[in-house]
Amino acid sequence: MLARFIKYKKFNEFFDIKSLESIAAIFMVIIFTFISECINLYEKFESFRPALQNIVIYIAAALIGMIGIILAGISIVISSISRENRKAIESLNGKDTVERLLVSFEFLAFIVGMQILIYFCMYLILYSDINILPKIPFYFIISGLVFTFTFTLFYTVQLVGNSTRIYIISQKYSDVIDENNEILHSANEVRIDFIFKVLVEVLKINPDELIKSLKKYTSECEIDEKEVIEKYFDEYYK
């Protein structure tokens, strides 16, 4: 797992200041720090302790629910992508696009799982008699939690968008394949009818005898869905 994260440089995404997730996370840290100073969060920590206890446990519960979104996203990606669809997607979006997307979901599940553990530990700490940290370490830890949680939210939104785009591309490619198969089927029908016509008109073969020979050959072949094929011939050449 960690090898895949390193391969695709997933940990570097935390510090990619060009991404929406990082920008939003930094913005929220600034806002939170400003509000905390305005309300004297550190100085009046004991007054805010009950509220922080509730916030921490609610965030932990929300992150547990987010696991469901991750599983749904992975299911959509896996179920909608065949070998042919994968080639089409990667031809449009670059090599390893699908694998990179799946690793992104894996990375999201990893950071969500780590946060769940951290928030449950914080919940217990907030109910303990442990003394509050000095102001700078206190805000450093709180800012890290705010940054990671905000990053996770926007990273999830971004992955949902990418999964939707992959699904749309996959469906469009499947529609094109189906259309091409219909054209090939029609072309084969025309070709077979032409051969049939040549055999009847040029070689003077009796049409009924030719159809009878075709059905006999079909019944002797070791093929799947033989009865369906024989029924098709009965309908087509009646």
N, C-alpha and C positions, 0 to 999 in steps of 0.2 A: 504493500500500500504506500508506504513512505517513498519507495523507489519511484512509483508512478508520480507522486506529488513532486519529487525532485526533477524527474524527467520533463514534466510540463511546467515547471517553475511555479507551482501553485502558491507557495508561500510568498513569492515575490508580489503576488496580486494585492496583498495587504498594503504594499507601499507604492503601488502604481497610481500616482497622483493624477493621471489622465483618465482613470476609470471613474464612472459615476459612483460606484460603491465607496471608493476611498474618499472622494470629494465630499459625499454626503456624510460619511463617518467623521471626517475632520470638522465639518461644519457643525455637526451635532455635539462634538466634544467642546467646541468653542462656546456654543450656546449653553450647554450644561454647566460649564465652568463659570460663565458669566452669571447665570441664574443662581448657582450655588453661592457665589460670593454676595449676591444681592440679598439672599435670604439668610446668610450666615450659617450655611449648612454645617460647617465644621465646628464653629463655636457653639451651636445649638444642637449638636448631634443627638443628644439624648431625647430632645423633643421630637426629632424626626425619625428616631429609631423604629417606632411602630409602623410608620408609613413605608420605610425602607424594607422592613420585614415583609410587608405585603407585596411590594413591588418585586422583590427578589423572587418570591415563590410564584408569583404570577408569570414572571418572565420564564422561569424554569418550566412551568406548565405549558406556556406558549411554544417553547422550543421543543418540547416533547411532541406537541401537535405538528410542528414543522417537519418532523420525521415522516409523517404521512404524506406531505407534499413531495418530499424527496422521493419516496417510494413510487408515488404516482407518476412523477416525471420520468423516472427510470423505466417504468412499465411502458409509458407512451413511446419512448425512444426505442426500446428493444422490440416492442411488438410491431412498430410501423416501418422497421428498416430491414429489408432483405439484402442479399449480396449485391443485386443489381442496383437497388436504391442507394446503397452505400457508395457505390462507384459514382453514381450521378451526383450525390451530395458532395462528395470530396472533389469532384471535378469542378464544382461551382465554388466551394468554400475552402479548398486546400486539403492537403493530405492529413490523415488522422483526425479529421473534424469530428467524426462520431466518437472515436475513442477519447478525444479531448473533452467532449461534452460529458461522457459517462464518468470520466475521472473528476470533472468539476462537481458532479453530483456526489461522488465519493468524498471529495474534499469538503463539500458542504456538510455532509453527514458527520464527518470527522470533527469539524469545528463546532457543530451543533452539540454533538455528544460531549465534547470537552467543556463547553459552556454549561451544559446541564449539571455536570459534576461540580463545576466551580460555584454555580448559583446555589446548589443544595448545601455545599460547604459554607457559603456565606450566610445562608439562612440559619444554620446552626450557630455560626459565630456571632450573629446579631442577637441571639438569645443567651449568649454566654456573658461572663463578667470580664472578658479580655479587654484591656485598656485600648483606647483608640490610638491609632498610629499618629506620628507627627504629621503636620499639615501637608508638607510636600509629598511624602510617600502616600498619604491618604488620597490626595487628588490624582496622583500618578496612577494608582490602582483603579480608582473610579473612572478616570478618563480612558484607561485601557479597556475596561468593561463596556463603557458606552460606545467606544470606537468599534469593538468587536461585534457587539450586538447590532449596531446600525449597519455595519458592513455585511453582516449575515442577512439582514432583511433585504437590502438592495441586491445582494448577490443572488438571493433566492428569486427575486423578481426577474433579474437578468437571465437566470437559467430557465425559468418558465418561458420567457420570451424566445430564447434560443430553441427550446424544445418544440414550441409551437411552430417556429420557422422550419425546423427540420421536418416536422410532421407534414406541413403544407407542401414542402418540396418533394417529400416522399410520395404523397398522394398524387401530386401532379405528374410525377414520373410514372407512377403506376397507371394513371389514366392514359398516358402516352403509350405505354407498353400494351395496354388492353386495346387501344385503337389500332396499333400496328398489328397486333395479333388478329384482329377482325379483318384487316385489309389482307393479311397473308392467307387467312382462311378463305376469303372470297376469291383471291387469286388462285388458290389451289382448286377450288370448286370449278372455276372457269377452265383451268388447265385440264382437269380430269374430264370435264364434259366435252372438251375439244378432242381429247384422245378417244373418248367413247364414240364421238361422232365419226372420227376418221376410221375407226375399226368397223363401224357399221356401214358407212358409205363406200369407203375405198376397198376394204377387204371383204365386204358383203357378208359380214357376220350377223347372225340373227340377234337382235337386241335382247330378246328373252333368254336366249342361251348364254349370252355374255353376262347378263345380270345373275343368272343361275350359277355360273362359274365363279363370279365374284363372291356370292354368298357362301358357296361351298368352300372357297379358299379362306374366307373369313372364319368359318366354323372350324377349320383345321388349324388355324394359327393359334399359337400360345400367346395371347395378349390379354391385358386387363380389360374389364368392362365389355366383354365380347357381346353380351346380349344387348347392351345399349347400342353398339355399333350396328348389329344386325337389324335392330328396330329402326335405326336411322336410315339404313339402306332401303328397308321396306317402305318407309314414308317418302323417301327422296325419289325412288324409282317406280312408284306405284302408277 
